[in-house]
């Protein structure tokens, strides 16, 4: 298969059996992350709240589950050719970490102004960094071109069943630890995380309610879900983990079928949720990781009496972002 074919072909959705196999594949390398209840957050939301701490992963974000699952299954030809991916940070860290783990060469394309904490992490893991474009999608388009020109194995951030199956193992952990969870709220950028929650969660309990959340300043995934077609829109959010300007086909196919609801929140609401989560959990929480709390606060009347899990997708906040957040205060 050529690099061009890999860029263009959208594979079939993973199955629940793929999720179970992914857990066996990644368990030697990644430990389960904590699921903690916080009374202060429960008081804010007005109901029982648990936080799934994917910020405790070795790269500080959930995507590493998918990266390990994918790289563990590369063919010899793919290992020889090396990997390339585009990322604002967490997807790139995931691929860089897994590539380092399995001794595979990795190149990551990032946009100008990408989170320096995440870029430094990728470099430290041995990945080559290519800076290109003003936003994620410009970096992604350049990445796809390089994949074709140089024959790399392109790892799309959304249209990869191995990534989705790997990420879905977090939902296995949630529902095995707390089978009484009724609602899971998950942040959406490209949509792999929300698709993963839907895939595993609905298989384990059909009555589970899954809610996605995205910034209203970058609503492409939300609009794609709402209109049941891939939509391109503006991307003006400060939350890099939520910052895509076009929907991705494979995650959207899963979301169209299984996602119960999808809400948009303001960037100010996300900033306020970051501060509340940092204070309430004593953890660093990045913008995307705080978006589920912002959604829960917006949906407070609907969640009353429910047991709710919030996916804290990552904690990669750099010092400049943290200082700006604290100085600005709670909107």
KANOR-V498699 format. One record per pair of residues at least 4 apart in sequence whose ideal C-beta (glycine too) atoms are under 6 Angstrom apart, sorted by sequence separation. I is the first residue (numbers start at 0). GAP is how many residues later the second one is. D is the distance in whole Angstrom. If there is no record, write none. Layout:
<<I & GAP & D> <I & GAP & D>>
This chain:
<<0 & 4 & 5> <4 & 4 & 6> <13 & 4 & 4> <22 & 4 & 6> <25 & 4 & 5> <44 & 4 & 5> <56 & 4 & 6> <73 & 4 & 4> <86 & 4 & 4> <91 & 4 & 6> <92 & 4 & 6> <94 & 4 & 6> <109 & 4 & 4> <115 & 4 & 6> <133 & 4 & 6> <145 & 4 & 6> <155 & 4 & 5> <160 & 4 & 6> <171 & 4 & 6> <174 & 4 & 6> <190 & 4 & 5> <196 & 4 & 5> <197 & 4 & 6> <218 & 4 & 5> <222 & 4 & 6> <226 & 4 & 6> <251 & 4 & 6> <253 & 4 & 6> <254 & 4 & 4> <264 & 4 & 4> <275 & 4 & 6> <276 & 4 & 5> <284 & 4 & 5> <294 & 4 & 6> <298 & 4 & 5> <316 & 4 & 5> <322 & 4 & 6> <0 & 5 & 6> <54 & 5 & 6> <58 & 5 & 5> <73 & 5 & 5> <86 & 5 & 3> <98 & 5 & 4> <113 & 5 & 5> <121 & 5 & 4> <132 & 5 & 3> <146 & 5 & 5> <213 & 5 & 6> <236 & 5 & 6> <246 & 5 & 5> <284 & 5 & 5> <302 & 5 & 6> <316 & 5 & 5> <41 & 6 & 6> <122 & 6 & 6> <132 & 6 & 5> <187 & 6 & 5> <223 & 6 & 5> <236 & 6 & 5> <41 & 7 & 5> <56 & 7 & 5> <84 & 7 & 6> <98 & 7 & 4> <131 & 7 & 5> <146 & 7 & 4> <185 & 7 & 5> <200 & 7 & 5> <213 & 7 & 5> <223 & 7 & 5> <277 & 7 & 5> <40 & 8 & 5> <53 & 8 & 4> <185 & 8 & 5> <213 & 8 & 5> <222 & 8 & 4> <234 & 8 & 5> <276 & 8 & 4> <109 & 9 & 6> <200 & 9 & 6> <84 & 10 & 5> <95 & 10 & 5> <131 & 10 & 4> <222 & 10 & 6> <234 & 10 & 4> <94 & 11 & 6> <185 & 11 & 5> <219 & 11 & 6> <273 & 11 & 6> <82 & 12 & 6> <197 & 12 & 5> <36 & 13 & 5> <183 & 13 & 5> <196 & 13 & 5> <219 & 13 & 4> <231 & 13 & 6> <276 & 13 & 5> <107 & 14 & 5> <218 & 14 & 5> <231 & 14 & 4> <34 & 15 & 5> <35 & 15 & 6> <82 & 16 & 6> <91 & 16 & 4> <230 & 16 & 6> <273 & 16 & 4> <276 & 16 & 6> <34 & 17 & 5> <183 & 17 & 6> <217 & 17 & 4> <229 & 17 & 4> <269 & 17 & 5> <272 & 17 & 4> <292 & 17 & 6> <193 & 18 & 4> <291 & 18 & 4> <33 & 19 & 5> <107 & 19 & 5> <111 & 19 & 6> <216 & 19 & 4> <217 & 19 & 4> <291 & 19 & 6> <32 & 20 & 5> <216 & 20 & 4> <269 & 20 & 6> <272 & 20 & 4> <32 & 21 & 6> <86 & 21 & 6> <105 & 21 & 4> <106 & 21 & 5> <107 & 21 & 6> <108 & 21 & 5> <109 & 21 & 6> <269 & 21 & 5> <272 & 21 & 4> <110 & 22 & 5> <111 & 22 & 6> <214 & 22 & 4> <32 & 23 & 5> <81 & 23 & 4> <82 & 23 & 5> <83 & 23 & 4> <84 & 23 & 6> <85 & 23 & 4> <108 & 23 & 6> <223 & 23 & 3> <288 & 23 & 4> <110 & 24 & 5> <187 & 24 & 4> <214 & 24 & 5> <217 & 24 & 6> <219 & 24 & 6> <269 & 24 & 5> <288 & 24 & 5> <78 & 25 & 5> <92 & 25 & 6> <99 & 25 & 4> <110 & 25 & 6> <166 & 25 & 6> <217 & 25 & 5> <219 & 25 & 5> <268 & 25 & 4> <287 & 25 & 5> <288 & 25 & 5> <87 & 26 & 6> <88 & 26 & 5> <95 & 26 & 4> <99 & 26 & 5> <166 & 26 & 6> <170 & 26 & 5> <182 & 26 & 5> <183 & 26 & 5> <184 & 26 & 5> <185 & 26 & 6> <186 & 26 & 6> <187 & 26 & 5> <219 & 26 & 5> <220 & 26 & 5> <62 & 27 & 5> <66 & 27 & 3> <70 & 27 & 4> <214 & 27 & 5> <219 & 27 & 5> <284 & 27 & 6> <62 & 28 & 5> <66 & 28 & 5> <70 & 28 & 6> <92 & 28 & 5> <96 & 28 & 6> <110 & 28 & 4> <163 & 28 & 5> <167 & 28 & 4> <171 & 28 & 6> <213 & 28 & 5> <223 & 28 & 5> <227 & 28 & 5> <285 & 28 & 5> <60 & 29 & 4> <88 & 29 & 3> <92 & 29 & 6> <95 & 29 & 4> <109 & 29 & 6> <162 & 29 & 6> <166 & 29 & 4> <170 & 29 & 4> <174 & 29 & 5> <237 & 29 & 6> <264 & 29 & 4> <285 & 29 & 6> <63 & 30 & 5> <67 & 30 & 5> <91 & 30 & 5> <108 & 30 & 5> <170 & 30 & 5> <190 & 30 & 5> <224 & 30 & 5> <236 & 30 & 6> <264 & 30 & 6> <284 & 30 & 6> <285 & 30 & 5> <62 & 31 & 4> <66 & 31 & 4> <70 & 31 & 5> <95 & 31 & 4> <163 & 31 & 5> <167 & 31 & 5> <238 & 31 & 6> <283 & 31 & 4> <285 & 31 & 5> <157 & 32 & 4> <163 & 32 & 5> <167 & 32 & 4> <262 & 32 & 5> <63 & 33 & 5> <108 & 33 & 6> <156 & 33 & 5> <157 & 33 & 6> <187 & 33 & 5> <264 & 33 & 6> <283 & 33 & 5> <58 & 34 & 4> <108 & 34 & 4> <157 & 34 & 5> <224 & 37 & 5> <58 & 38 & 5> <25 & 39 & 6> <28 & 39 & 5> <221 & 40 & 5> <25 & 42 & 5> <221 & 42 & 6> <25 & 43 & 5> <24 & 44 & 6> <218 & 45 & 6> <241 & 46 & 5> <21 & 47 & 4> <24 & 47 & 5> <211 & 47 & 6> <240 & 47 & 3> <87 & 48 & 5> <215 & 48 & 4> <238 & 48 & 3> <209 & 49 & 6> <238 & 49 & 5> <209 & 50 & 5> <210 & 50 & 5> <211 & 50 & 4> <212 & 50 & 5> <213 & 50 & 6> <215 & 50 & 6> <216 & 50 & 5> <208 & 51 & 5> <273 & 51 & 6> <188 & 52 & 5> <212 & 52 & 6> <214 & 52 & 6> <85 & 53 & 5> <188 & 53 & 5> <85 & 54 & 4> <189 & 54 & 5> <188 & 55 & 5> <274 & 55 & 5> <194 & 56 & 4> <197 & 56 & 6> <201 & 56 & 5> <85 & 57 & 4> <190 & 57 & 6> <189 & 58 & 5> <271 & 58 & 5> <83 & 59 & 6> <191 & 59 & 5> <194 & 59 & 4> <271 & 59 & 5> <94 & 60 & 6> <190 & 60 & 3> <194 & 60 & 6> <197 & 60 & 4> <197 & 61 & 6> <83 & 62 & 6> <83 & 63 & 5> <267 & 63 & 4> <90 & 66 & 4> <83 & 68 & 4> <80 & 70 & 5> <81 & 70 & 5> <82 & 70 & 5> <83 & 70 & 6> <84 & 70 & 4> <80 & 71 & 6> <80 & 72 & 5> <82 & 72 & 6> <77 & 75 & 4> <212 & 78 & 5> <212 & 79 & 6> <212 & 82 & 4> <158 & 89 & 6> <157 & 90 & 3> <158 & 90 & 6> <158 & 91 & 4> <69 & 92 & 4> <157 & 92 & 6> <68 & 93 & 5> <69 & 93 & 6> <157 & 93 & 5> <65 & 97 & 3> <68 & 97 & 3> <65 & 100 & 4> <134 & 100 & 6> <64 & 101 & 4> <65 & 101 & 5> <186 & 101 & 4> <64 & 102 & 5> <64 & 104 & 5> <186 & 104 & 4> <61 & 105 & 6> <186 & 105 & 6> <135 & 107 & 6> <184 & 107 & 4> <135 & 108 & 6> <136 & 108 & 5> <184 & 110 & 5> <184 & 111 & 6> <51 & 122 & 6> <182 & 123 & 5> <181 & 124 & 5> <114 & 125 & 6> <181 & 125 & 5> <182 & 125 & 5> <183 & 125 & 5> <184 & 125 & 5> <185 & 125 & 4> <180 & 126 & 5> <186 & 126 & 5> <179 & 127 & 5> <180 & 128 & 5> <173 & 135 & 5> <6 & 137 & 5> <34 & 139 & 6> <6 & 140 & 6> <31 & 141 & 5> <34 & 142 & 5> <21 & 143 & 4> <2 & 144 & 4> <3 & 144 & 5> <21 & 144 & 5> <2 & 145 & 5> <18 & 146 & 5> <22 & 146 & 5> <6 & 147 & 5> <13 & 147 & 4> <17 & 147 & 4> <21 & 147 & 6> <2 & 148 & 5> <5 & 148 & 5> <9 & 149 & 5> <18 & 149 & 4> <10 & 150 & 5> <13 & 150 & 5> <13 & 151 & 4> <87 & 152 & 4> <18 & 181 & 5> <15 & 187 & 4> <117 & 198 & 5> <116 & 199 & 5> <116 & 201 & 4> <115 & 202 & 6> <114 & 203 & 6> <89 & 224 & 6> <54 & 228 & 6> <54 & 234 & 6> <9 & 239 & 5> <40 & 239 & 5> <9 & 240 & 5> <39 & 240 & 4> <12 & 241 & 6> <37 & 242 & 5> <37 & 243 & 6> <44 & 251 & 5> <61 & 251 & 5> <60 & 253 & 3> <45 & 254 & 5> <59 & 254 & 6> <44 & 255 & 6> <59 & 255 & 5> <46 & 256 & 5> <59 & 256 & 5> <46 & 257 & 6> <51 & 257 & 6> <54 & 257 & 5> <45 & 258 & 6> <53 & 258 & 6> <46 & 259 & 5> <47 & 259 & 5> <48 & 259 & 5> <49 & 259 & 5> <50 & 259 & 5> <51 & 259 & 5> <52 & 259 & 5> <53 & 259 & 5> <54 & 259 & 5> <54 & 260 & 3> <50 & 261 & 5>>
